[in-house]
Amino acid sequence: MSGSHPTPSSLTVLVIEDNPGDARLVELYLLEDPARPFKVVKAVRLSEGLAALQAQPIDVVLLDLSLPDSFGMESLARLRAASPSVPVVVLTGTSDEGLALEALRQGAQDYLVKGQGDGELVRRAIRYAIGRSAADAALRTSESRFRALFDNAGTGVILSDAGGSYIHCNPAFCTMVGYSDAELQTMTYRDITHPDDVDAHRQMRDEMMAGRIDSYELTKRYLRPDGAVVWARLTVTAMREGADSDLRFTVAVVEDVTERKRLEDHMRLAATVFESTGEGLFVTDEKRRIIHVNPAFTELTGYPADEVIGRTPKFLASGRHTPEFYDVIFKALGETGKWQGEIWNRRKTGEMFAEWLNISIVRNERGELTNYVAVFSDITSRKQDEERLSYQANHDPLTRLPNRTLFQERLSRALTRAHRNQSIVALLFIDLDFFKQVNDTLGHLAGDILLQQVAERLSSCVRQGDTVARLAGDEFTVILEDITEPRDGAVVAHKILSLMAEPFDLQGHEARISSSIGVALYPSDGGDAQTLIKLADAAMYRAKHQGRNACRFHSETVNAQAFERLALEGALRHAVERREFLLHYQPIFDSRSGKVVAVEALLRWRHPEFGMIMPNHFLPLAEETGLIVPVGRFVLEEACRQAKSWLDAGHAGLRVGINLSNRQLRAPELIEDIAAALESSALPPGALELDVPESAILDKGQDVDAIFTQFKTLGVRMAIDAFGSGYSSFAFLRKLPSNTLKIDQSFVRDAASGAEESEIVTAIVAVARGLHLSVVAPGIETQEQLDHLVKYDCDMVQGFLFAHPMPAEELTEFLHGGKRPASLPVRQPA
């Protein structure tokens, strides 16, 4: 083999020729054109030529069919098998048309006869062979790609003729309709189209055949061999040929939309249900903001859609449920994805209504929460009927107290709670003494009125969570829950005995009765309801047999403890005589300067045996027995003396506040005691401020005008304590010689949590400003309470957050320190 050095643009030609002369002649032909040279590689045998193909790139082969190691068409076949992509031009000495055609059929690009033609013919044949080979390769590549796309497309592809017969369908369409390509090639589109859709499809094809449109889209149904219906979306395009652009073929791309149609139908049905149902429905996003409501929602709540879209359902809250109630709902939604139950909400009018609510969570394909769906129905009427029937079944029609049935239920629940909380339950069994005589002498109507008044008096003796019940006739019971010690039951029993002994007015007739009370305690006396009832009933009969108008406990030990009250009363009398009382003082701060402007005197009892006793343990007894008067005299004397000491020490302007009870205000010697305390201590009257409870102002049983006028005459200041807890008239307040209003502590505690309390505090401060009164916010225990009260601009503040009550010596050091409470914000003077 030999060859010349090519230029960079030359083509490499492999000449396989065993005749040296012929090979040289061909080589000369190829090198004749210097502008477009060829690189020539020569081989004598076919095996050498095949080796040359493996050794280097070859652009074209000139092949003699008669070679030493191969002959005829076999040579071409072997060459094509070894390198099918290289074009071959057959070069032979035989002018045989049949041989030439056979060579072309087997892949030769051209057929040249030796000795015929010149070099230009040879060069042109080579270049044509290379061009045709490239075109054939491109066509094969294009056909391969089209076939791959056609066969592997995810959507159906159909090639049809002008009449609608299927020419070729890809595997995706065959799978969709359930027929093979071979089966479909014997059919037209009409054969597998749902009968109801054939006319619509035919009209579209007729429009295309007429040339009015070149493509169309259509949604129709196919029928599978098993009878199943497949919904499909077709995009059909016309393939036109010839000068007249006649329609020859159509190509259709088919998408299976069966599932989409099912979802659309389902959504259409769901939308109809959503809009038409009588139950209220609303949908929120993942942040619980409402995005859609149905007409029933508006009808049930009164809120149109445009007023609720974008808001959370909190605006419907009635206020009857605690935050823990809603926590339980969302915990269940997080765990199970749904919740249902009864809930109270509020309509736009403010009316509360009961509803049965179902909430479900909607998640996307990734499991992420996207929506909440709520369905509710109004069950207010049903609830009212249930409550009315329940009330009638569980309450005594005469006294409206719980009857025996409800009593048994509440006692069982009380014992269950007491067992869980490790607390005490006291059961009081009460029988009226001499009730039969009232019935016999004044008649049954008077007896009924008496029972009603007894029910009222019994109810006044207990707390809101306790139960008073009428079992039968003149038998009543009281369930006292969560008491801390047995004598708490004794206190209530003695209160009942006292009230039952007071005369009853029965439509002009006075009647006197008494009561006998038996008390049993859980768990010390009995562990179940029936045992407790039996023991309390037996204790009641012991009280009745021992003279009536008495109380007996089942336990003799507890019964003895019940009489400790008498001992406490005696100890209280001795405490006054022995001066066992002392005062602690709690500072009151100016809210702007942070300076202590007043102190409140608070009583303590230093018992020789029991140590320090707080006032809530003995003041109620002192008030009830009248001992509050001498105790109050001690407080006046000691507080005035101590206040004068602080003034002399340089704490100018400091006031001392003393609490007066209703009983003290009724004492005729009160004014004399105040005057004596001021005189003996030499305290300026303006440094003494008397705290009068608002309840005393409302007490119609005493002449408050005369008392307050005397306070003014003495020159002492007056503060109205616990203001807002009653129903004082602001007009009446204007007439009082008061200087200060002390807001009721319940509003201080609750102002941060309730709009109603906030409005009351705002009103109190506004009234005080109008009457030129100072306002004190007492009982501040937390920073949250203080932060909320700052906006009301109270003049003074008091509470554990700033300073606890302390003995006089400790407070003296506190005053000398003059430190502003760290929790009190710095405010500019008004």
C-alpha positions in Angstrom: 0.0 0.0 0.0 1.2 3.6 -0.7 -0.2 7.1 -0.8 0.5 10.8 -1.0 0.5 13.4 1.7 -3.0 15.0 1.7 -3.9 18.6 2.4 -6.0 19.3 5.4 -9.3 19.2 3.3 -8.5 16.0 1.4 -10.6 12.8 1.4 -9.1 9.4 2.1 -9.9 6.8 -0.6 -9.1 3.1 -0.1 -8.5 1.4 -3.5 -8.7 -2.4 -3.2 -7.4 -3.6 -6.6 -5.1 -6.5 -7.3 -4.1 -5.2 -10.8 -1.2 -2.8 -10.3 -1.9 -0.9 -13.6 -5.5 -0.4 -12.8 -4.7 0.7 -9.3 -2.1 3.2 -10.5 -4.6 4.6 -13.1 -7.2 5.2 -10.5 -4.6 6.8 -8.2 -3.6 9.2 -11.0 -7.3 10.0 -11.6 -7.7 10.9 -8.0 -4.6 13.1 -7.9 -5.3 15.0 -11.1 -7.2 17.8 -9.4 -4.8 19.7 -7.2 -7.5 22.0 -5.9 -9.5 19.1 -4.4 -6.9 16.4 -3.8 -7.5 12.9 -2.4 -5.4 10.8 -0.2 -5.1 7.3 -1.7 -4.6 4.2 0.3 -4.1 1.0 -1.8 -4.7 -2.7 -1.0 -4.2 -5.8 -3.2 -6.2 -8.2 -1.1 -9.6 -7.8 0.6 -8.0 -8.8 3.9 -5.5 -5.9 3.5 -8.3 -3.5 2.8 -10.2 -4.6 5.9 -7.1 -4.1 7.9 -6.7 -0.6 6.5 -10.3 0.2 7.5 -9.5 -0.8 11.1 -6.2 1.2 11.1 -7.3 4.6 10.0 -10.4 6.7 9.0 -11.5 6.0 5.4 -14.0 8.2 3.6 -14.8 5.9 0.6 -13.7 2.5 -0.8 -13.2 1.7 -4.5 -13.6 -2.1 -4.6 -12.7 -4.6 -7.3 -15.0 -7.6 -7.0 -12.3 -10.0 -8.3 -9.6 -10.3 -5.7 -7.1 -13.0 -4.9 -8.8 -13.8 -1.5 -12.4 -13.0 -2.4 -14.6 -12.9 -5.5 -17.8 -11.3 -6.7 -20.6 -10.1 -4.4 -19.0 -11.9 -1.5 -16.3 -9.2 -1.5 -18.9 -6.5 -1.2 -20.8 -8.4 1.5 -17.7 -8.9 3.6 -16.7 -5.3 3.3 -20.1 -4.0 4.1 -20.3 -6.3 7.1 -16.9 -5.1 8.4 -17.7 -1.3 8.0 -21.3 -0.7 7.1 -21.0 3.1 7.4 -18.3 3.6 4.8 -19.6 4.2 1.3 -18.4 1.7 -1.4 -18.0 2.2 -5.2 -17.7 -1.0 -7.1 -14.9 -1.0 -9.7 -15.0 -3.9 -12.1 -14.0 -4.9 -15.6 -17.4 -6.5 -16.4 -20.1 -4.3 -17.9 -23.1 -6.3 -16.5 -26.3 -4.4 -15.7 -27.6 -7.2 -13.6 -24.4 -7.3 -11.5 -24.6 -3.6 -11.1 -28.2 -3.7 -9.8 -27.3 -6.5 -7.4 -24.3 -4.5 -6.1 -26.5 -1.4 -5.6 -29.1 -3.5 -3.8 -26.4 -4.8 -1.4 -25.3 -1.3 -0.4 -22.9 -0.1 -3.1 -23.3 3.6 -3.8 -22.1 3.4 -7.4 -20.9 0.9 -10.1 -17.9 1.8 -12.4 -16.5 -0.2 -15.3 -12.8 -0.1 -15.8 -11.7 1.7 -19.0 -14.9 3.6 -19.3 -14.9 7.2 -18.4 -12.1 9.6 -17.3 -10.7 10.8 -14.0 -13.6 13.4 -13.6 -16.1 10.6 -13.7 -14.2 8.6 -11.1 -13.8 11.7 -8.8 -17.5 12.7 -9.2 -18.7 9.1 -8.5 -16.6 9.1 -5.3 -18.0 12.5 -4.1 -21.6 11.5 -4.9 -21.1 8.2 -3.1 -19.9 10.1 0.0 -22.8 12.5 -0.2 -25.5 9.8 -0.7 -24.0 7.8 2.2 -24.2 10.9 4.5 -27.8 11.6 3.4 -28.8 7.9 3.9 -27.2 8.0 7.4 -29.0 11.2 8.3 -32.3 9.7 7.0 -31.7 6.6 9.0 -30.9 8.6 12.1 -34.1 10.7 11.6 -36.2 7.6 11.1 -34.7 6.0 14.2 -35.4 9.1 16.3 -39.0 9.4 15.0 -39.6 5.7 15.7 -38.2 6.0 19.2 -40.3 9.1 19.9 -43.4 7.5 18.3 -43.0 4.2 20.2 -42.0 5.6 23.6 -44.2 8.7 23.8 -46.1 8.8 27.1 -49.2 10.0 25.3 -51.0 8.3 22.4 -50.1 9.1 18.8 -52.2 8.0 15.9 -51.6 8.2 12.1 -54.8 7.9 10.1 -55.7 8.2 6.5 -58.2 10.7 5.0 -61.1 8.3 5.6 -60.4 7.9 9.3 -58.8 4.5 9.1 -55.9 3.8 11.4 -52.6 3.5 9.6 -50.3 3.2 12.7 -50.9 3.7 16.4 -48.1 3.9 19.0 -48.0 1.6 22.1 -49.3 4.2 24.5 -52.5 4.6 22.5 -52.8 0.8 22.2 -52.5 0.4 26.0 -55.1 3.2 26.4 -57.8 1.6 24.3 -56.9 -2.0 24.8 -56.3 -3.0 21.2 -53.1 -3.9 19.4 -51.7 -1.9 16.5 -52.5 -4.7 14.1 -56.1 -4.8 15.3 -56.5 -1.0 15.0 -55.1 -1.0 11.4 -58.3 -2.9 10.5 -60.6 -0.3 12.1 -61.6 3.4 11.8 -62.0 5.9 14.6 -65.8 5.2 14.5 -65.3 1.6 15.5 -63.9 2.4 19.0 -65.6 5.8 19.7 -68.5 6.0 22.1 -71.8 6.2 20.1 -72.7 9.5 21.7 -69.4 11.1 20.6 -69.2 9.8 16.9 -71.2 12.6 15.4 -69.2 15.3 17.1 -65.9 13.8 15.9 -67.2 13.3 12.4 -68.2 16.9 12.1 -64.7 18.0 13.1 -63.1 15.7 10.6 -65.5 17.0 7.9 -64.4 20.6 8.7 -60.8 19.5 8.2 -61.5 17.6 5.0 -63.2 20.7 3.6 -60.1 22.7 4.3 -61.8 25.1 6.7 -59.5 24.1 9.6 -56.1 22.5 9.7 -56.4 21.2 13.3 -58.9 20.8 16.1 -59.1 19.7 19.7 -61.8 17.3 21.0 -62.6 15.5 24.2 -64.4 12.3 23.7 -64.9 8.7 25.0 -63.3 5.5 23.7 -64.8 2.0 24.3 -62.3 -0.6 25.3 -62.9 -4.3 24.4 -64.1 -5.0 27.9 -66.7 -2.3 27.7 -64.8 0.2 29.9 -65.0 3.9 29.0 -61.8 5.9 28.5 -62.1 9.7 28.3 -59.5 11.2 26.0 -58.4 14.7 24.9 -57.3 14.7 21.1 -55.3 17.3 19.2 -55.6 16.4 15.5 -53.5 18.0 12.8 -53.9 17.7 9.0 -51.1 16.4 6.8 -51.6 17.8 3.2 -49.7 17.0 0.0 -49.6 18.1 -3.6 -50.3 21.4 -5.3 -54.0 21.2 -4.2 -53.0 20.6 -0.6 -55.2 17.6 -0.4 -55.6 15.9 3.0 -53.6 12.7 2.9 -53.2 11.9 6.5 -54.0 13.1 10.0 -51.8 12.9 13.1 -53.6 12.9 16.5 -52.0 13.2 19.9 -54.2 11.6 22.5 -54.1 12.2 26.3 -56.0 10.0 28.7 -58.1 12.3 30.9 -60.3 9.7 32.5 -59.0 10.4 36.0 -59.2 14.2 35.4 -62.9 13.8 34.3 -63.6 11.8 37.4 -62.1 14.4 39.6 -63.9 17.2 37.8 -67.2 15.4 38.2 -66.4 14.7 41.9 -65.4 18.4 42.4 -68.6 19.5 40.7 -70.7 17.3 42.9 -68.7 18.5 46.0 -69.2 22.1 45.0 -72.9 21.5 44.6 -73.1 19.9 48.0 -71.0 22.7 49.5 -73.2 25.4 48.3 -76.6 23.6 48.8 -76.2 21.8 52.1 -78.1 23.2 55.1 -75.0 22.7 57.3 -72.5 25.5 57.7 -69.2 24.9 56.0 -66.0 26.8 55.9 -62.4 26.1 54.7 -59.2 27.7 56.0 -55.6 27.7 54.9 -52.8 26.1 56.9 -52.7 29.2 59.1 -56.4 28.8 59.9 -57.4 31.9 57.9 -60.9 31.4 56.3 -60.7 31.2 52.5 -64.3 30.0 51.7 -67.7 29.8 53.3 -71.0 28.4 52.0 -74.4 30.2 52.2 -75.5 28.1 55.2 -72.5 29.5 57.1 -73.9 33.0 56.6 -77.4 32.0 57.5 -76.3 30.3 60.7 -73.8 32.9 61.9 -75.0 36.1 60.3 -71.6 36.8 58.8 -71.5 37.3 55.0 -68.5 35.9 53.2 -66.7 39.2 52.6 -66.6 39.9 56.4 -64.9 36.6 57.3 -62.5 35.8 54.4 -59.0 36.2 55.7 -59.9 36.1 59.4 -59.4 33.1 61.7 -62.6 31.5 63.3 -61.6 33.1 66.7 -64.2 35.9 66.1 -66.9 33.2 66.5 -65.7 32.2 70.0 -68.4 32.5 72.7 -66.0 32.8 75.6 -67.6 29.8 77.3 -64.6 27.5 76.6 -61.2 27.7 78.2 -57.9 27.8 76.1 -57.4 24.2 77.2 -60.6 23.2 75.4 -59.2 24.4 72.1 -55.8 22.9 72.9 -57.5 19.5 73.1 -59.1 20.0 69.7 -55.9 20.9 67.9 -54.1 18.0 69.7 -56.7 15.6 68.3 -56.4 17.1 64.8 -52.6 16.7 64.9 -52.8 13.1 66.0 -55.8 11.8 64.0 -56.5 14.5 61.4 -60.1 15.1 62.6 -62.2 16.2 65.6 -65.9 16.3 66.2 -67.8 17.5 69.2 -70.1 20.1 70.7 -69.0 23.7 70.9 -70.6 27.0 71.8 -70.1 29.9 69.4 -71.5 33.4 69.0 -73.5 34.9 66.1 -72.9 38.3 64.6 -75.8 39.6 66.8 -74.0 38.5 69.9 -76.3 35.6 70.5 -74.6 32.4 71.6 -75.6 29.1 69.9 -74.6 25.5 70.3 -73.3 23.6 67.3 -72.1 20.2 66.5 -68.7 20.7 64.8 -66.7 18.4 62.6 -63.1 19.5 61.6 -60.8 17.6 59.2 -57.3 18.3 58.0 -56.4 18.3 54.3 -52.8 17.3 53.4 -51.0 17.5 50.0 -49.1 14.6 48.3 -46.1 15.4 50.4 -48.1 15.0 53.6 -48.0 18.7 54.4 -51.0 20.4 56.0 -52.7 22.7 53.5 -56.3 23.2 54.8 -58.8 22.8 57.5 -62.4 21.9 56.6 -65.1 22.5 59.2 -68.8 21.4 59.0 -71.3 22.5 61.7 -75.0 22.4 62.5 -77.0 24.4 64.9 -78.1 22.3 67.8 -79.2 25.1 70.1 -82.9 24.1 70.1 -82.0 20.5 70.9 -79.7 21.6 73.7 -82.4 23.9 75.2 -84.9 21.0 75.1 -82.4 18.7 76.6 -81.5 21.2 79.3 -85.2 21.9 80.1 -86.0 18.2 80.4 -82.8 17.6 82.4 -83.7 20.4 84.7 -87.2 19.2 85.3 -86.0 15.7 85.9 -83.2 16.7 88.3 -84.7 19.7 90.3 -87.3 20.1 93.0 -90.2 22.1 91.4 -91.0 24.0 94.7 -87.5 25.1 95.8 -85.7 24.7 92.4 -82.9 23.0 94.3 -81.4 19.7 93.0 -83.6 16.7 93.9 -82.5 13.4 95.2 -81.5 12.1 91.7 -79.2 15.1 91.0 -77.9 15.1 94.6 -76.8 11.4 94.2 -75.0 12.2 91.0 -73.3 15.3 92.3 -72.2 13.5 95.5 -70.7 10.6 93.4 -68.8 13.1 91.3 -67.7 15.1 94.3 -66.2 11.9 95.9 -64.5 11.0 92.6 -62.9 14.4 92.4 -61.9 14.3 96.0 -60.3 10.9 95.5 -58.3 12.3 92.6 -57.3 15.5 94.3 -56.8 14.0 97.8 -59.3 16.5 99.2 -62.2 16.4 101.7 -65.9 16.4 101.1 -68.3 17.2 103.9 -71.9 16.0 103.6 -74.5 17.9 105.8 -77.8 16.2 106.4 -80.3 18.9 107.6 -83.8 18.4 109.1 -86.0 21.3 110.0 -87.2 21.3 113.6 -90.9 22.2 114.2 -91.8 22.3 110.5 -94.8 20.1 111.1 -96.2 22.7 113.5 -95.9 25.4 110.8 -97.8 23.2 108.3 -100.5 22.3 110.8 -101.1 25.9 112.2 -100.5 28.1 109.2 -101.4 25.7 106.3 -99.5 24.0 103.5 -99.1 27.2 101.5 -97.2 28.7 104.4 -95.2 25.5 104.7 -94.3 25.8 101.0 -93.2 29.4 101.4 -91.1 28.4 104.4 -89.4 25.7 102.4 -88.6 28.2 99.7 -87.1 30.6 102.2 -85.1 27.9 103.8 -83.7 27.0 100.3 -82.6 30.6 99.9 -80.9 30.8 103.3 -79.2 27.5 102.8 -77.9 28.6 99.3 -76.5 31.8 100.9 -74.4 29.8 103.3 -72.4 27.9 100.7 -69.9 28.7 97.8 -70.8 28.7 94.2 -69.4 25.2 93.6 -71.1 23.6 96.5 -74.5 21.8 96.3 -77.7 22.4 98.3 -80.4 19.8 97.6 -83.9 19.0 98.9 -84.4 15.2 99.3 -88.0 15.1 100.5 -90.3 17.0 102.8 -88.2 19.1 105.2 -85.0 17.2 104.6 -82.1 19.0 102.9 -78.5 18.2 102.2 -75.4 20.3 101.5 -72.3 19.0 99.7 -69.2 20.9 100.5 -66.3 20.1 98.1 -62.6 20.8 98.4 -62.5 21.8 102.0 -59.1 21.8 103.6 -60.1 20.6 107.1 -63.2 19.3 108.9 -63.9 22.5 110.8 -64.7 24.2 107.5 -67.8 22.1 107.5 -68.5 23.2 111.1 -68.3 26.8 110.1 -71.0 26.3 107.4 -73.1 24.2 109.8 -73.0 27.0 112.5 -73.9 29.6 109.9 -76.9 27.4 108.9 -78.0 27.0 112.5 -77.8 30.7 113.0 -79.8 31.6 109.9 -82.5 28.9 110.5 -83.0 30.3 114.0 -83.9 33.7 112.7 -87.7 34.4 112.2 -89.4 33.7 108.9 -92.0 36.1 107.4 -94.7 33.9 105.9 -97.0 36.5 104.3 -97.5 38.5 107.4 -97.1 35.6 109.8 -93.9 35.1 111.7 -92.6 31.6 112.2 -89.7 30.4 114.1 -88.0 27.0 113.6 -84.6 25.6 114.0 -82.6 22.9 112.4 -80.7 19.7 113.3 -77.6 18.9 111.3 -75.6 15.8 110.9 -72.2 15.8 109.2 -70.1 13.0 107.7 -66.8 13.5 106.0 -65.1 11.8 103.1 -62.8 9.9 103.3 -62.4 9.7 107.0 -66.0 8.6 107.8 -67.0 6.7 104.6 -65.6 5.8 101.2 -68.8 5.8 99.2 -71.9 7.9 98.7 -74.4 5.6 100.4 -72.2 5.1 103.5 -71.7 8.8 103.7 -75.5 9.5 103.5 -76.3 6.9 106.1 -73.7 8.3 108.6 -74.8 11.9 108.1 -78.4 10.9 108.6 -77.5 9.1 111.8 -75.5 12.1 113.1 -78.5 14.3 112.3 -80.8 12.2 114.5 -78.2 12.3 117.3 -78.3 16.1 117.1 -82.1 16.1 117.1 -82.3 13.7 120.2 -79.8 15.9 122.0 -82.1 18.9 122.0 -82.3 20.1 118.4 -80.9 23.3 117.0 -77.5 21.6 117.0 -74.9 20.0 114.8 -73.3 16.7 115.3 -70.4 15.1 113.3 -70.3 11.4 112.8 -66.8 11.3 114.3 -66.7 12.3 118.0 -63.1 13.6 117.4 -64.2 15.8 114.6 -67.2 16.9 116.7 -64.9 18.1 119.4 -62.9 20.0 116.9 -66.0 21.7 115.7 -66.3 23.4 119.0 -62.8 24.9 118.7 -64.6 27.9 117.4 -65.7 28.7 120.9 -62.2 28.3 122.1 -60.9 30.5 119.3 -63.4 33.2 120.3 -62.1 33.0 123.9 -58.5 33.2 122.7 -59.4 36.2 120.5 -60.9 38.0 123.5 -57.7 37.3 125.5 -55.6 38.5 122.6 -57.1 41.9 122.8 -56.5 42.1 126.5 -53.0 40.7 126.3 -52.1 42.9 123.3 -51.0 39.9 121.2 -51.8 41.9 118.0 -49.3 43.8 116.0 -49.3 45.7 112.7 -47.5 45.1 109.5 -47.3 47.9 106.9 -47.4 47.6 103.1 -46.1 50.6 101.1 -48.2 52.4 98.5 -46.1 54.0 95.7 -46.7 57.1 93.6 -46.8 55.6 90.1 -44.8 58.4 88.5 -42.1 59.2 91.0 -41.9 55.7 92.6 -41.9 57.3 96.0 -43.7 55.8 99.0 -46.6 58.2 99.6 -48.7 56.0 102.0 -48.7 52.7 103.9 -51.6 50.4 104.6 -51.8 49.0 108.2 -52.4 45.3 108.2 -53.3 43.3 111.3 -51.4 40.2 112.5 -52.0 38.0 115.6 -48.9 36.7 117.3 -50.5 33.7 119.2 -48.3 32.4 122.1 -48.8 28.8 121.0 -49.5 28.9 117.3 -47.3 31.7 116.2 -48.2 34.3 113.6 -51.9 34.0 112.5 -53.0 35.8 109.4 -56.2 38.0 109.5 -58.3 35.8 107.3 -58.2 33.1 110.0 -59.6 35.3 112.8 -61.1 38.6 111.4 -64.4 36.9 110.2 -64.9 35.6 113.7 -64.0 38.9 115.2 -66.5 40.6 112.9 -69.2 38.1 113.8 -68.7 38.3 117.5 -68.2 42.1 117.7 -64.6 41.8 118.9 -63.6 43.7 115.8 -64.4 46.9 117.7 -61.7 46.6 120.4 -59.3 45.1 117.8 -60.0 48.1 115.6 -59.3 50.5 118.5 -55.9 48.9 118.9 -55.2 49.3 115.2 -56.1 53.0 115.2 -54.0 53.7 118.2 -50.9 51.8 117.0 -51.1 53.0 113.4 -51.4 56.7 114.4 -48.5 56.4 116.9 -46.3 54.8 114.3 -47.3 57.2 111.5 -46.4 60.2 113.8 -43.0 58.6 114.4 -42.3 58.4 110.6 -43.4 62.0 110.1 -41.0 63.1 112.9 -38.2 61.1 111.2 -38.6 63.4 108.2 -40.9 61.4 105.9 -43.2 64.3 105.3 -46.5 63.8 103.6 -46.6 60.1 104.4 -50.2 58.8 105.1 -51.3 55.7 106.9 -54.4 53.8 105.8 -56.6 51.8 108.1 -59.3 49.4 106.9 -62.7 49.7 108.5 -65.3 46.9 108.4 -69.1 47.2 108.2 -69.3 46.2 111.9 -66.9 49.0 112.9 -68.9 51.6 110.9 -72.0 50.6 112.9 -70.2 51.0 116.2 -71.3 54.2 118.0 -67.9 54.7 119.6 -66.0 54.7 116.2 -65.7 58.5 116.0 -64.6 58.8 119.6 -61.9 56.1 119.0 -60.6 57.9 115.9 -60.4 61.3 117.7 -58.7 59.7 120.8 -56.1 58.0 118.6 -55.3 61.3 116.8 -55.1 63.2 120.0 -52.9 60.8 121.9 -50.5 60.4 119.0 -50.5 64.1 117.9 -50.8 62.8 114.3 -52.2 65.4 111.8 -55.7 64.3 110.8 -54.7 64.6 107.1 -52.1 61.9 107.6 -54.8 59.3 108.5 -56.9 57.7 105.7 -59.8 55.4 106.6 -60.5 52.7 104.0 -64.2 52.1 103.8 -65.4 49.1 101.8 -67.8 49.9 99.0 -70.2 47.4 100.5 -70.7 49.7 103.4 -71.8 52.5 101.1 -74.4 50.2 99.7 -75.6 49.0 103.2 -79.0 50.6 103.6 -79.1 49.5 107.2 -76.8 52.3 108.4 -76.6 56.1 108.1 -73.4 56.4 106.0 -74.0 60.1 105.3 -73.8 60.9 109.0 -70.7 58.8 109.5 -68.8 60.3 106.5 -69.8 63.8 107.5 -68.2 63.2 110.9 -65.0 61.9 109.1 -64.9 65.2 107.2 -65.4 67.1 110.4 -62.4 65.3 112.0 -60.3 66.2 109.0 -59.2 62.7 108.2 -59.1 61.4 104.6 -61.4 58.7 103.3 -60.8 56.0 100.7 -63.4 53.8 99.2 -62.0 50.3 99.1 -62.7 47.5 96.7 -64.4 50.0 94.4 -66.3 48.4 91.4 -67.3 45.2 93.2 -70.7 46.6 94.0 -73.2 48.8 92.1 -72.5 52.3 93.5 -74.2 55.2 91.9 -71.6 57.7 90.5 -74.1 60.5 91.4 -74.0 59.2 95.0 -70.3 59.0 94.9 -70.1 62.8 94.1 -71.7 63.5 97.5 -69.2 61.5 99.6 -66.3 63.4 101.2 -63.9 60.8 99.8 -60.3 61.4 98.6 -59.3 58.1 97.1 -60.7 55.2 95.1 -59.1 51.8 95.5 -59.9 49.6 92.5 -61.3 46.2 93.5 -58.4 43.7 93.3 -60.4 41.3 91.0 -60.2 43.9 88.2 -56.5 44.4 88.8 -56.0 40.6 88.4 -58.3 40.2 85.4 -57.8 43.5 83.5 -55.2 42.0 81.3 -57.4 39.1 80.3 -60.9 40.5 79.7 -62.3 43.4 77.7 -65.1 43.9 80.2 -62.8 44.3 83.1 -60.7 46.8 81.1 -63.7 48.9 80.3 -64.7 49.0 84.1 -61.2 50.1 85.1 -61.2 52.8 82.4 -64.6 54.0 83.7 -63.4 54.0 87.3 -60.3 56.1 86.4 -62.4 58.5 84.3 -64.9 59.0 87.1 -62.1 59.6 89.6 -60.5 62.2 87.4 -63.9 64.0 87.0 -64.4 64.0 90.8 -60.7 64.9 91.5 -60.1 61.7 93.4 -56.8 59.8 93.5 -56.9 56.2 92.2 -55.0 53.3 93.8 -54.4 50.0 92.0 -53.8 47.5 94.8 -52.9 43.8 94.7 -50.4 44.0 91.8 -48.5 40.7 91.9 -47.1 40.2 88.4 -45.3 42.3 85.8 -48.1 41.5 83.3 -50.7 43.1 85.5 -48.5 46.2 86.0 -47.8 46.5 82.3 -51.5 46.4 81.5 -52.5 48.9 84.3 -49.9 51.5 83.3 -52.1 52.6 80.4 -54.9 53.5 82.8 -52.7 56.1 84.5 -53.5 55.2 88.1 -52.0 57.6 90.6 -50.7 55.0 93.0 -49.9 51.3 93.0 -49.6 48.6 95.7 -48.8 44.9 95.7 -46.3 42.1 96.2 -44.6 43.0 93.0 -43.2 46.1 94.7 -43.0 45.3 98.4 -44.6 42.8 100.9 -46.2 43.9 104.2 -43.5 44.3 106.8 -43.1 45.1 110.5 -42.6 48.8 111.4 -38.9 48.5 112.0 -38.3 46.9 108.6 -40.4 49.5 106.9 -38.5 52.2 108.6 -35.3 50.9 107.0 -37.2 50.6 103.7 -38.2 54.3 103.9 -34.7 55.4 104.7 -33.4 53.5 101.7 -35.8 55.5 99.4 -35.2 53.1 96.5 -37.6 53.1 93.6 -39.1 49.6 92.8 -37.2 48.1 89.9 -40.4 46.8 88.3 -42.1 50.3 88.3 -41.5 52.0 84.9 -40.2 55.6 84.9 -43.0 58.0 83.8 -43.0 61.7 83.2 -45.0 63.8 85.6 -48.5 64.5 84.4 
